[in-house]
Amino acid sequence: MSQTFLIASGKGGVGKSTVAASLGILLAGAGSSVLLIDADFGLRSLDSLLALENQVVFDLLDVLSGDCAAADAMLSDPSLPSLKLLPAAQFARAKSLDVKKFRGLIQSVARSYDYILIDCPAGIERGFRNVVRTELCEAILITTPDDLSVRDVERTAGILEEKGISHPWLIVNRLRNDLVCSGEMPAARGIADALDLPLLGEIPEDETVYRAQLRHRTAADYDCEARDALVRIARRLRGESVPLPAYGKKRASWFRRVSPRRLKEVSSLDSH
């Protein structure tokens, strides 16, 4: 039986879909069978992040409407066949999601995968509430360390609890070690404690994430700090005990504090 996780955020732009895609790649690369479901009707992004956008013929709405079988709509990269993607309908609205049929779909595929990761619509409106009503999942919340994102993710956690999904995991994204050290940015542990949520992981700010997106790739495909953090998170999901690095505890060197960071050219792990 699979482990099913809703991946959600209080607001858009915090890296939710990027984290979902990266975790799917890393879990599949570690030998697990993974199904990524893009449930963000009208704003699908996982197909682009995985460079599968040209393969889309059918989508989640076609499956729920009975126009095709789930297997016919699933996409995969030949280099990673254990990772499947069920893309969202790009030209549909949140009300198009039939909650009962969606729940039935999750139940029907649960025995075929080790992990099912559902990329929820950002925010707390109808699209998110419809997906949450599946009542079959655990949840992972993504936030950045700014006050607005933390406040919004707190509200999202409250809605999850109302729906019977209590104590979702928390991932704090885009942490800056120097700002945490100086007290200008809260540490991930402090945010998790303030929200009373278990901390699944913390991901540092890393320019490689943006540069990877320009190439329709994710940080999981590159040798970088963000990938290291995502690997630790994937290992925790697999049940391993992996210590948190606690960004901000170690003060940066004097040279690093007075010298600007230089962008470095990134290379795909495939090239090593």
N, C-alpha and C positions, 0 to 999 in steps of 0.2 A: 504494500500500500504506500502511495506516495506521501511526501510531506508537501503540503500546499501552503504557499505564503502569498498574501496580498502585499504588494509593495506600494506604499502610499506616501503622500506628503500633504501638508497643510496648504501649500501654495506651489505654483509652477516655478520652474527655474532653479530648483535646488539640486538637480542631478538625479532625480528619481529614475527616469528611464535609462540613463547611462549606467547607473548602479545595477538596475535589473538586468540589462544586457550583459554587463561585465560578469556578474555573478553566474548567469546562465552559461557563459563561455567557460569560466573557471571550474564550475561544478562538472560540466560535461568533460572538460579536459582532464579532470581527475578520475574519470571513469564512471560517472553517474549518468543516467539517462534523464534528460531535462526537457520539459515543455515550457516555453515562454508563451504567455497569452497576453496580447495587447488588447486591453479592454477600454482603451481611450477612444471611443467612437468619435470620428470626425477629425481627430488629431493624431493619427497613428505615427509612431516614430521608430519603433523597434526594427521594422524592416529596413529602414535607412541606416540605423546604427550598425546593423549586421550585414550591410551591403547586399540585401536580398530584395530590394524594392522592385527590381526588374523581373522577379519571379512571381509576383503576386497575381493570381488569377481569381481565386476565391478568398473569402475572408470569414471572420467570426460570424457576421450576420448571415452570410450564406449558409453556414453550418446550422445555426439556430433556426433558420427558416426552412431547413430541410432541402435546400437546393443542391447540396453536395454533402458527402461524408466528411467527417473531421479530417481523416487522413488525406483527402484530396486538397484540403486548404492549407495543410501544414507545409512549411518551407524548411529547407536545411541547406547548409553548406557542405559539399562533399568532403571537405577537409575535417569536418567535425559532425559526423552523422548522428551522434548521440544527442545533439541539441536540435530541437524542433521549435519552430515559431508558428503560432497561429495569429495572423495579423488582424488588426481591427479594420472595421469598415471606414473608409476615409470620407465617404459622403453619406453620413447618417448622424442621427441625433441620439442623445442619451436615452430618450424614451423608447428607442428601437430595441433596447436590450430586454428580452423576456427573462425575468429573474428565474422562473421555474425551469425553463429550458437551459439556462446557463448553469444552474445548479446540477441539472441532469447531465450536462456535458462534462462537468468536473468529475462527477461520480463515475461516468462511463470510461474516462481515460485514466482514472486514478491508479489502476493496477498496472498500467503500461509504463509508468515513469517513476523514477526515484524522487524527483522534485518537480513540482509545478509552481512556476512563479508568475503571478498575475500583476501586470503593470496597470495600476488603477488610474482613472482620471485624476488630475490634480484638483485640490480644493475639496469642498464638502457639499457640493451641490448634488443634483439628482443622479448624475452619472456615477459618482463615487458611492452614493447611498445604495444604488441598485446593485453594484458589485459586492458591497459589504454584506448584503442580504443573503449571500450564498451560504453563510453559516457553516462553512466546511473548513475554514482556514485559520492559520495563525497570521500575524501581520508584522511587517517591518515598516517602520516610519523613517523617512529621510528628512533631515533638516540641515540647514546651515546655521552657523553660530550667531546670526543676527537676531535682534529682538523680535522682529516681525515674523520670521520663519518659526522661531521657537513658540511664539504665542499661537500661531496658526496650527502648528503640529500638536499643541496641547489640546486645542479644540477638536482636532481630528481624533486624537486618542480618546476623548470623551465620547464621540459618536461611535467609535469602535466598541467601547465598553457597553454603550446602550444596546448594541447589536449582539452582545455576548462574546466579544473578542477582547478579553481583558489583558492588560500588561503586554502590549505589543513591544517588540524589540525596537531599539532606536539606533540609527546610524547618524553620526554627525559628520557632514561633508564640508570640504573646503576650509579646513583649519589651517591657520598660519601660526607656526611654532613661535616666530618672533613676537607676534601680537599677543599670543597667549602668555608668553614669558613676561611681557611688559604690562600685562593686566588690561590691555585694550580689548581683548577678545576672551570670552569665557572658555574654559576647558570643557572638553566633551563630558568628562565625568561630572563636572558641576551641573551641566545642562541636564544630564540624565537623572541626577539626584533631585534637581529642582522639579522635574516632571514626574518623578517616581516611576521611571521606566528602566528596564534592564538595558544596559549598553551593549550592543552587538559589535560595534566597531566605530573607528574614527578614521577619516580619510583626509590627508593633507591637501591643501591647494597645490595644484600641479598643472603647469601649462601644457603638459603632454596630453591631457584630457581633451582640451580644445583642439589641439593640432591633430589628434587622432580623429576627432569628429569630422574635420575638414576632409579626411580621406575615407570617410564612412567606415571607420574602425572604432574600437573602444580602447580604453587604457589597458584592458586585459591583454591586448595584442602587443604591448610595448614594455620594454624594461624601464620602469619608472617607479617613483615613490608611491603613486596612487595605486599602481598594480600590486605592489607589495602589501598595501593596506587591504585591498580587495581580496587578495589571496588569504590573508589572515581571517577575514570575515567568512569566506567560503569554507575554510577549514572548521570554523566554529559551527557553521550550519551542518557540517558533516559529523559533528559531535566531538571534535578534538578540543582539547584544552589549550588555548593559545593566549598568552598574556597580552594585554593591551599595551601599546607603546606609550600612552599618556603624553601626547604632544604638549609641549609647554613646560614639562618638568625640567628638561635639560636646557639650560641657557645657551644661546648661540655664542660662538666664539667672537672675540673682539673684531677680528678681521671680517667675519660674515656680517656683523652688525653695521660696520661702516662701509662695506663694499656692496654695490648693487649686484643683484643676481643677474647672471647672463643666461640668455636663452641658449639651449644646446639643441643641436639637430637630433631628432629622435629617429630610431631605426626599429623596424618591426622585429619581433622575436624570431620570425621566420627566416630572417637574414643572418642569424647567428649560426 
